[in-house]
Amino acid sequence: MAHKTRWLLGGLLCLALLPAFAHAQSSERMEEFRKALQKEIEREFGPDSLATAFILNRQAGHYQAQGRYAEAEPLYLRALAIVEKALGPDHPSVAENVNGLAELYHDQGRYAEAEPLYERALAIRENALEPDHPDVAVSLNNLGELYRVQGRYAEAESFHKRALAIREKEFLPDNPRTAHSLHNLAVVYYDQGRHAEAEPLYLRALAIWKKSLGDDLLYEALSLENYANLLRKTGRGPEALKMEARAKAIRAKHTEKNPAN
């Protein structure tokens, strides 16, 4: 029994800490692995264990990334119910599960369902953690993005500024999470035609990603593409072409590194 438990924990470790393990496997093989691991986890630790909730969340995230939203939702809901029962409704781990479900709804354009979940996750984190905790910034960022896509720019700007302030305080200046916030705030300004305010934020984000040694390739490509849009809007077509070429090269590099993604 002890050997089996070690095998199960090893499987969880692969999913939690070794994303390269997933990249090295075919999508079909990884799904088979997750399903087999879920069955064994439930058998070993029980259907209402936190280990079961963890593997349910991982499988839900896998489905979400593939656009298989109908399959992801019941797994997220079941995992959330397990964590709430085990830890209470106000535990930070509950916030993480609530946030995952909110992101699922957000991805589907179900904004009215996502918003109260994002708000609940933020409230839990603000009450349970320090006000400048990085997880608070995650919730602020998510709400900022939800407001932006709905055209609620004043709210989006406020939340992204708060997230950026936390990240600039808590992380080193060149941390990619700071670049995420810079980029997202830049998009809020760009969407409103506030190009002069957006441009320095894009440039700061790009400078950070250039130093991050390719850890955030797709985010870097997205920033280059968005910055190219700004350059075109402001009459700088040749510069925009250069940014687009860099973005295309980065996306090709990412595809080469992650052929299954």
N, C-alpha and C positions, 0 to 999 in steps of 0.2 A: 504493500500500500504506500509506503514511504517513497519507493522508487517511482510509482505512478504519479504521486503528488509532485515530485520534483520535475517529472516530464511535463505535467500540466503547467506548472509555474514557469518552466522554460519556454513553453509555447506562448504564455502571456508576455514574457520578457521579449520574445521575438517581435510580437506585435507592438509592444509599447516603446521599445528602445532601439530597434534595429530596422528602420524603414528601408535600408538597403536590401534586407532580406526579402521584402515584398517586391522590390524592383527586380530582383534576380529571378523571380518566379513568374510563370504565366498567370494571367488573371484567373483562369479556370482552376489552376492548381491552388492559388491562394484562397479562392472561395471554398474549395473542398477542405482545405486546411482549417479555415475559420469555422466552418460548420461542424467538422469533426471535433475541433477543440471546444466549441460551445457545448456540444452534447456531453463530452467528457467532464467539462467543468461543472455542468449542472448535476451530473451524476455524482461527482466527487464532493462538491461543496454545497450542493442544494440549489434549487431553482430560484431562491430568494437571497442568494449570497451576493456580496459585493463583487466577487470574482465573476459571477454570472452577469451582473450589470455591466462590468467592464467589457466583457467580450461582446455583449449585445450592442454596446455603444460603438465598438470597433466595426462590427458587421454593419451597423446602420450607417456609419460614416463611409464605409466602402460602397454601399448601395447609393448613398447620396452623391458621391463623387461620380458615379456612373449615370446619374440622372434617374435612378430607379426609386423614385420618391415614395411610391405606394408601398414598396417593400421596406423602406427605411423607417417610415413613421411608426408602425407598431413596435418595432424594436426600441426606438427611442422612448416611446411611451412606457413600455414595460421596464426598461432600465431606470427611468425616472421614478416609477412607482417603487421599485426595489430600494433605491437609494433614499428616497423620502422615508420609507418605513424603517430602514436600518439606522439612519442618521438624524432624522428629524427634518422638518421643512425648511429650516434656516441654516443648514450646514453649507459651507462653501462648495462641497462636492455636488450638492443639489443645484447650486447655481450653474455649475459646469454642464450638468445634464439639461437643465432648462435652456441654457444658451444653445446647446446643440439642436434641440427641437426648434427653437426660434430660427436658427440658421436654415433649417430644412424648409420652414414655411417661407422665409425670406427668399430663398432660392426659387421658390415656386410662384413668387409674386403674391403670396397670401399675407400681405402686410398687416392687415387688421388682426390676424392671429399671432403674428410674430411680435408685434409691438408690446403687448402686455407681458409676454415671456421675457423679452429683453429687459423690460423695466423691472420685472421680478428678480432676474439675475443680478442686475445692478444694485437693487435694494439689499439683497442678501450680502453681496460683496462689500458694499459700503458699511453695513452693520457689523459684519463678521471680521473684516480685514482693516488694515490701515487705510486712511483716505487716499494715500498715494501708492497703494499696492498695484503692481502691474495688471492684475486681473480686473481691477476697477477700470483701468484704461481700456482693456479689451471690451468691456461692456459699454463704455462710453463710445468707443469707436463703432461698435455694431449699431448702436442707436443712431449715431451720426450718419452712417451709411443708409440706414432705413429711412431717415428723414430726407436725405439727399435725393434718393430715387423717387421720392414722392413730391419733390419740389419744395420741401419745407426747409428752405435754405438757412433761415435765421437759427432754427433749432440745430440743424446739421453743423453749422459753423461753431456754435457754442459748444456742442459736445466734442467735436473734433479738436477744438482748441484745448479743452480740458484734458482730453486724452494725450495730446501732444505735450502739454505742460508736465504731466506725470512722467511720460517716457523720457523727456529731456532731463528731468530731475533724477530719475531712478536708474537710467542706463548711461553708458558711455556715449559721447557725442556721435560716434559712428555706428551705433547699434541699428540693425535693420528694422527693428520695431519702431524706432523713431522715424526712419524713412517711410514706413507705412503711413504713419500719421501725417507726415509732411505731404505725401502724395495725395492722401484722401482730402486734406484741407485744400490743396491746390485744385482738385477737381471741383469742390464746392464753389470756389471762386471762378473757375473756368466756366462752369455751367451758367453762371450769372453774367458772364462777359467781363469779369473783373480780371483781365489778363495781366495787368501790371502787378497785381497781388499774387496771382497764381505762379508766374514765371520763376521768381526766386525760390519758391517752395519746391517746384519740380527740380530745379538745378541742385538744391541741397539734397533732395532724395536721391538723385542720380549720382551725386558725388559719394554718398554713403554706400550705395550698392556697388559702385565701381571698386570700392575698397573691401567689399565683403567676400571677395574671391569666389563669386558665382553661387553663393548659398541661396540666393533668391532670384534665380534667373527669370522666372516668369513675371515677377513683380517689376524687375528692372525693365523687361521688354514692354510691359504695360505702361510704365512711366515714360519710356522713350516714345511710345506711340501717342500717348496723350500730350506729351510735350510737342511732338510733331504737329498735332492738331492745332495747338496754340500758335506755333510758328506760322502755319498756313493762314490762320485767322488774322495774324498781324503782318501779312505780306512778306514772309521770309521763306518762300518755297524751297530754294536750294538747301537751306539749313534743315528744313523739314525732311527732305529726301535723305539726308545723311542720318538723321535720327531713325527714320524708318528702315534704312539699310542695317543699322546696328541692331534694331529690334528683331528684324528678320533673321539675322545671324545668330542672335541669342536664342530665339525660339528653335532654330535648327539644331543648335548645340544641346538644348534641353531635350529635344526629341531623340537625338543620338544617345544621350545618357539614359533616357527613360523611354525605351521603345514601346513599352506597354501602356504609357500614360498619354 
